[in-house]
Amino acid sequence: MSAATTRSRTPDRLCAEAVDLARAAAEEAAAPGVVGEHVGLESEGDRVVTHFFECKELGYRGWRWAVTVARASRARFVTLDEVVLLPGPDALLAPEWVPWSERLRPGDMGPGDLLPTDAEDLRLEPGYSGEDQPAPDSAVSAEMAELAEAEDAEVTSGVPASLPVAPARGSIAAVAEELGMRRSRVLSRYGLHIAADRWEEAYGAKTPMAQAAPASCVSCGFLQPIGGSLGQAFGVCANEFSPADGRVVSLAYGCGGHSEAAVMPRPPQPAPPVIDETRVDPFPLRPAPDSGSVPAVSDESAAELGHS
């Protein structure tokens, strides 16, 4: 180890004793009453020392005021270098900065917010706008150019006045617009797959609601089918009492609001009485002698027993 390195690690005596100078500089830079006790010093080099003071300001727990003082060679006076607020070993720090494109989460967008889409987004692929393709019967189309070359005709960039102008409805761009294909970019297969996985995780067969459902959405009358390839596995729930109302749900999803979940049975109706008018049932006016619980006895027996 060289002598210069040894001197740089040993704090300069005059700089180390300049605690009052460092405290005055820290109190001048900070608000009144936020500079605490002197918590140590550190040698920054030859005749350069940094003093640390506790920071009592709210919200800066564990931070320290760092005041660096220095002394010129062979000088007797210590001068002030800089005053900064630095985090200590146990300081409360803000989380590491993350780009907005990585910290954005579903549901974060509000009214007026704009979310630009990357040109190389894997969820999208080039679509068909039809703007760069002339009409089939246009004078500058590929078919007309081949015919003009075969007949040695001269074709101008515009439509000749003698040729009929193709209606807008019959153009390729108009047909593509009717089919929903006139877009610069459309959803790619990758975009379809990640969307399907996301919807399946939120409203799919493995959710607790679907596990306890009496039946799946494929047999529910409130399911509204959707078009495209996603319609083979998903639909839109139209039951206002369902937790998935207005959501894209899997056909294997289900809830207690199924249209056929609880059909109320009809109350039982009593059978109508049966009256047989062709038969007469005789009813005695007096009960039979042997119909009671006491056996019938003659009048003589009753007289002997003292019965009247």
Secondary structure, DSSP 8 states (H G I E B T S, - for coil): --HHHHHHHS--HHHHTTHHHHHHHHHHHS-TT-EEEEEEEEEEETTEEEEEEEE-STT-TTEEEEEEEE--TT-S--EEEEEEEEE-TT---------HHHH--TT---TT------TT-TTEEE-B--TTS--TTSTTSHHHHHHHHHTT----SS--TTS----GGGSHHHHHHHTT-B-SEEE-HHHHHHHHHHHHHHSSTTSHHHHT-SS-GGG-TTEEE--SGGGGTEEEE--TTSTTTTSEEETT---TT-TTS---------------TT------SS--GGGSSS----HHHHHHTT--
